[in-house]
Amino acid sequence: MTLTAKKASVATASVPPGAWSIALAGMVALAVAMGIGRFAFTPILPMMLSDGVVDLPGASWLASANYLGYLLGAMLCTLQPWLWAWFPRLPSLAYSALVRAGLVATAVLTLGMAWQAPALWPVLRFAAGVVSAVVFVFTSGWCLSNLARLGVPAMGGMIYVGPGAGIVVSGLFATGMVAWHWRAAAAWMIFGVLAFALTALVWRILRGGTERLAARMPHLASPADGDTAPHGRGEMALLTLAYGLAGFGYIITATFLPVIARAALPGSAWLDMFWPILGVGVMAGAVLATRISARIDRRLLLAGCYVGQALGIAASLWSPSLAGFAIGSLLLGIPFTAITFFAMQEVRRLRPAAAASFMGLLTATYGVGQLLGPPLTAFMLGRAANAGEGFTLSLEIAAATLLAGAAIYAVMAVAYPVGRALLPTGGAELR
């Protein structure tokens, strides 16, 4: 056996059976809930504008309805400790049944947007937001808990490739539909069918609960040895605030990127490729996040991610060209899910006994941040001399917000030093 073959054999043996199935199931679930349920709206929006079924202010409020639903869904997830107390059997059902039900609901709600009933669209987008938050939190909890039990917590970053993959697929599909002059209703129908197909692929894997995995591998089911004492409220409060700023910082670009590019580069053949480029960045960032040592302070990594996204926004403002938008899309995308992964690792470090509940808290705060983005844009568009000026002012505020979040993480790293391995390597259960 060659040295290369031996290395490959060792690498394969180091991943326990079932770990890749769990990671891939989580990846697909997030691709459906986030990449389609939430972000398919972005590449379809230019088609809706072209069809005349919505205008820019109306699109802002549709986006806000989705983000409001996401906020409510995340807030519901923070109620888990009380639900568990009243319904002790619920944890064994929630991670599987709620994720699967949420994926089916995402597909149904996406199909519903093809129905020419504009008065109902805010309701559908609101419901899709609720569902996407629930699927995000419970999928994260299910995957991270199971992978931690298997002794490979860093593989949890792979599930966050899912949103990027969903963005790439939705963006490429939309690019083809625009080229073929299809209507937005057809796009919603195709994405709804795609959501059903992807859900079917992982349905059986997601039926397994954490208790089944623990029963098969009892030697991996004990809580992690390490730092299990809750940290101070101040540290958790700062983490929550900073994470909420990320929600506001990215959402304007994530909602209006194709529209902004069309305003800056009318007639370019590459207009619809910036969104898939952002998705490629998201996928790359998620993979890179799994390669970073657990001993590196996650707060410093988060600060770097925020600065990277701010530079991505600045790139498109400083150079509204093909190169500027391409570089900006990558810089915005690469840290996108890495921010989520690092923040969720921090939650597991700070609140190991109630990680899923605090994941819901952070997700809710993130939802508040992104809920504020579209109304701000609508406000700026209504008062600016033209759409370009309105988008520019909105993006400048977003970039400044990300830099403020980076500063908070830098302060946390100094005020709350950590002198040991930062990420638990065992299986502290998310509950």
Buried (B, 14 or more C-beta within 10 A) or exposed (E): EEEEEEEEEEEEEEBBEBBBBBBBBBBBBBBBBBBBBBBBBBBBBBBBBEEEBBEBBBBBBBBBBBBBBBBBBBBBBBEBEEBBEEEEEBBEEBBBBBBBBBBBBBBBBBBBBBEEEEEEBBBBBBBBBBBBBBBBBBBBBBBBBBBBBBBBBBBBBBBBBBBBBBBBBBBBBBBEBBEEEBBBBBBBBBBBEBBBEBBEEBBEBBEBBBEEBBEEBEEBBEBBEBBBEEBEEEBBEBBBBBBBBBBBBBBBBBBBBBBBBBBBBEEBEEBBBBBBBBBBBBBBBBBEBBEBEBEEBBBBBBBBBBBBBBBBBBBBBEBBBBEBBBBBBBBBBBBBBBBBBBBBBBBBBBBBBBBBBBBBBBBBBBBBBBBBBBBBBBBBBEEBEEBBEBBBBBBBBBBEBBBBBBBBBBBBBEEBEBEEEBBBBBBBBBB
